[in-house]
Amino acid sequence: MELSTWLAFFAASWAISISPGAGAVAAMSAGLNHGFRRGYFTTFGLVLGIWFQVIVVSLGLGALVATSSTAFLVVKWLGVAYLVWLGIAQWRAPARPMVTRSDEGVLVTRRSMVLRALMINAVNPKGTVFLLAVVPQFMNLGQPLLPQYLIIAGTLGFTDLVVMAGYTALAARVLGALKSPSHIRAVNRTFGGLFVLAGSLLALFKRAG
């Protein structure tokens, strides 16, 4: 990949990461509920989900999802169901005090946070179709493809690590002000609603004809 091509993709990857979506909602929710240090583990899962999507596209499975109505619908509704389930779980979460300085009382493990975030990005045909539309524009088919896919995956991972750190930190700064159960309940329901909204928007997403 030529430097000029990579710089163009690098710029595009920032736009991809900053764009609001389920990943941003997950990062902010984690920051509010667990603080920055623990909540940032969600970002690692989001990056793994992006890498999973890149692998799917690189193996040609992305084209199957994009062109096969059955495959597209299966992945799409899995993603919708998962986001809605996350939303309902967040909405019904108990109004317990947010955790800031220690892990005491935290029921959600770092591993489960990573796996949950991985699923958010992995079960998302919208991401697959998007990568199929964007990635080929920056590929040189006359050169080995594996190094180019590795560069693309690394670039997307780097920008997401930075951008989601910002989303997580921004939400974590609000954490100290959330003292009363009513405030915490309102936050849980807000982010629960956002997850359901993300699932609803995914339900409306259609495979390109």
HUNORBEL-V895581 format. One record per residue. N is the residue number from 1. OMEGA is omega as a letter, one per 20 degrees, with the letter a starting at -180 (none if undefined). NEAR is the number of other C-alpha atoms within 10 Angstrom. Layout:
n=N omega=OMEGA near=NEAR
n=N omega=OMEGA near=NEAR
This chain:
n=1 omega=r near=17
n=2 omega=a near=10
n=3 omega=a near=8
n=4 omega=r near=10
n=5 omega=a near=13
n=6 omega=r near=17
n=7 omega=r near=12
n=8 omega=r near=11
n=9 omega=r near=21
n=10 omega=r near=17
n=11 omega=r near=12
n=12 omega=a near=14
n=13 omega=r near=20
n=14 omega=r near=17
n=15 omega=r near=13
n=16 omega=a near=16
n=17 omega=a near=20
n=18 omega=a near=17
n=19 omega=a near=12
n=20 omega=r near=11
n=21 omega=a near=15
n=22 omega=r near=22
n=23 omega=r near=27
n=24 omega=r near=22
n=25 omega=r near=19
n=26 omega=r near=26
n=27 omega=a near=28
n=28 omega=r near=27
n=29 omega=r near=26
n=30 omega=r near=26
n=31 omega=r near=31
n=32 omega=a near=28
n=33 omega=a near=22
n=34 omega=a near=25
n=35 omega=a near=26
n=36 omega=a near=24
n=37 omega=r near=16
n=38 omega=a near=21
n=39 omega=a near=26
n=40 omega=r near=25
n=41 omega=r near=23
n=42 omega=a near=28
n=43 omega=r near=28
n=44 omega=r near=20
n=45 omega=r near=25
n=46 omega=r near=30
n=47 omega=r near=26
n=48 omega=r near=20
n=49 omega=r near=26
n=50 omega=r near=26
n=51 omega=r near=22
n=52 omega=r near=19
n=53 omega=r near=25
n=54 omega=r near=24
n=55 omega=r near=16
n=56 omega=a near=19
n=57 omega=a near=20
n=58 omega=r near=17
n=59 omega=r near=10
n=60 omega=r near=12
n=61 omega=r near=15
n=62 omega=r near=24
n=63 omega=r near=16
n=64 omega=r near=14
n=65 omega=a near=23
n=66 omega=a near=22
n=67 omega=a near=15
n=68 omega=a near=12
n=69 omega=a near=12
n=70 omega=a near=12
n=71 omega=a near=15
n=72 omega=a near=23
n=73 omega=r near=17
n=74 omega=a near=13
n=75 omega=a near=17
n=76 omega=a near=24
n=77 omega=r near=17
n=78 omega=r near=16
n=79 omega=r near=24
n=80 omega=a near=24
n=81 omega=a near=18
n=82 omega=r near=20
n=83 omega=r near=26
n=84 omega=r near=20
n=85 omega=r near=16
n=86 omega=a near=22
n=87 omega=r near=24
n=88 omega=r near=18
n=89 omega=r near=15
n=90 omega=a near=22
n=91 omega=a near=22
n=92 omega=a near=13
n=93 omega=r near=14
n=94 omega=a near=12
n=95 omega=r near=16
n=96 omega=a near=14
n=97 omega=r near=17
n=98 omega=a near=21
n=99 omega=a near=17
n=100 omega=a near=18
n=101 omega=a near=10
n=102 omega=r near=11
n=103 omega=a near=12
n=104 omega=r near=8
n=105 omega=a near=10
n=106 omega=a near=12
n=107 omega=a near=8
n=108 omega=r near=11
n=109 omega=r near=11
n=110 omega=a near=16
n=111 omega=a near=12
n=112 omega=r near=14
n=113 omega=r near=21
n=114 omega=a near=21
n=115 omega=a near=17
n=116 omega=r near=19
n=117 omega=r near=25
n=118 omega=a near=23
n=119 omega=a near=20
n=120 omega=a near=21
n=121 omega=a near=24
n=122 omega=a near=24
n=123 omega=a near=23
n=124 omega=a near=25
n=125 omega=r near=27
n=126 omega=r near=20
n=127 omega=r near=17
n=128 omega=a near=24
n=129 omega=r near=20
n=130 omega=r near=13
n=131 omega=r near=18
n=132 omega=a near=20
n=133 omega=a near=10
n=134 omega=a near=13
n=135 omega=a near=16
n=136 omega=a near=10
n=137 omega=a near=10
n=138 omega=a near=16
n=139 omega=r near=19
n=140 omega=a near=13
n=141 omega=r near=9
n=142 omega=r near=6
n=143 omega=r near=10
n=144 omega=a near=11
n=145 omega=a near=14
n=146 omega=r near=10
n=147 omega=r near=11
n=148 omega=r near=19
n=149 omega=r near=19
n=150 omega=r near=14
n=151 omega=r near=15
n=152 omega=r near=22
n=153 omega=r near=19
n=154 omega=r near=15
n=155 omega=r near=18
n=156 omega=r near=22
n=157 omega=a near=21
n=158 omega=a near=16
n=159 omega=r near=21
n=160 omega=r near=24
n=161 omega=a near=17
n=162 omega=a near=14
n=163 omega=a near=20
n=164 omega=r near=26
n=165 omega=r near=23
n=166 omega=r near=19
n=167 omega=a near=23
n=168 omega=a near=29
n=169 omega=r near=22
n=170 omega=r near=17
n=171 omega=a near=21
n=172 omega=r near=25
n=173 omega=r near=13
n=174 omega=a near=12
n=175 omega=a near=21
n=176 omega=a near=13
n=177 omega=a near=11
n=178 omega=a near=16
n=179 omega=a near=12
n=180 omega=r near=11
n=181 omega=a near=14
n=182 omega=r near=12
n=183 omega=a near=14
n=184 omega=r near=22
n=185 omega=r near=18
n=186 omega=r near=14
n=187 omega=r near=19
n=188 omega=a near=24
n=189 omega=r near=19
n=190 omega=a near=16
n=191 omega=r near=21
n=192 omega=r near=25
n=193 omega=r near=18
n=194 omega=r near=23
n=195 omega=r near=29
n=196 omega=r near=24
n=197 omega=r near=18
n=198 omega=r near=21
n=199 omega=r near=26
n=200 omega=r near=15
n=201 omega=r near=12
n=202 omega=r near=20
n=203 omega=a near=15
n=204 omega=a near=10
n=205 omega=a near=12
n=206 omega=r near=14
n=207 omega=r near=16
n=208 omega=a near=7
n=209 omega=none near=5
